[in-house]
Amino acid sequence: MTHVAGESLGWGATGVFVASYFVPPARMRAAQMLGALLWLAYGVAIGSSPVIVSNVLVFFAAAWTAFRKASAKQIQP
């Protein structure tokens, strides 16, 4: 990956992460998951284990809370 492509990926991930704070609550977890995937790709591109691991954790935390919230809605009468 070229330097410009890597930088673009990092800035794109930053934009998605920041935008996740401004999307409707129902879509917030999806935006957080997308941002984490972009940061994960960036971490792989630059070979940074801390970036990779932290964003795997963020992705699964967002997925788990989204799933938990969706499950709770199905249970309510």
C-alpha atoms as one frame of an Amber mdcrd trajectory, in Angstrom:
protein
   0.000   0.000   0.000   1.334   3.417  -0.893   1.842   6.098   1.703  -1.004
   8.170   0.238  -3.399   5.194   0.266  -2.493   4.406   3.871  -2.979   7.997
   4.930  -6.312   8.126   3.092  -7.468   4.966   4.847  -6.503   6.415   8.225
  -8.294   9.705   7.528 -11.348   7.835   6.244 -11.449   5.787   9.428 -11.197
   8.968  11.473 -14.087  10.530   9.545 -16.343   7.506  10.036 -15.491   7.342
  13.736 -16.301  11.016  14.286 -19.465  10.770  12.168 -20.690   7.884  14.340
 -21.415  10.443  17.060 -23.825  12.296  14.773 -25.857   9.464  13.253 -29.214
   8.365  14.661 -28.843   6.043  17.666 -30.221   3.089  15.707 -27.274   3.346
  13.290 -24.568   4.355  15.728 -23.283   0.825  16.386 -23.130   0.069  12.658
 -21.106   3.255  12.100 -18.795   2.328  14.984 -18.335  -1.143  13.532 -17.512
   0.298  10.103 -15.021   2.716  11.638 -13.373  -0.103  13.579 -13.070  -2.181
  10.405 -11.431   0.740   8.614  -9.028   1.262  11.519  -8.340  -2.474  11.528
  -7.440  -2.330   7.831  -5.223   0.673   8.540  -3.511  -1.207  11.371  -2.834
  -4.152   9.072  -1.527  -1.807   6.364   0.975  -0.173   8.719   1.722  -3.358
  10.668   0.626  -2.011  14.044  -0.497  -4.700  16.495  -1.965  -2.206  19.018
  -4.155  -0.623  16.322  -5.263  -4.046  15.096  -6.080  -5.486  18.524  -7.815
  -2.380  19.847 -10.073  -2.179  16.815 -10.927  -5.874  16.870 -12.072  -5.256
  20.458 -14.037  -2.124  19.480 -15.701  -3.973  16.596 -16.817  -6.865  18.781
 -17.945  -4.565  21.604 -20.100  -2.580  19.178 -21.445  -5.776  17.593 -22.237
  -7.309  20.979 -24.060  -4.220  22.252 -25.985  -3.909  18.971 -27.003  -7.573
  19.151 -27.934  -7.274  22.827 -30.066  -4.201  22.146 -31.782  -5.879  19.168
 -32.478  -8.988  21.266 -33.972  -6.894  24.059 -36.360  -5.230  21.593 -37.585
  -8.630  20.387 -38.316  -9.803  23.930 -40.412  -6.776  24.919 -44.186  -7.225
  24.468
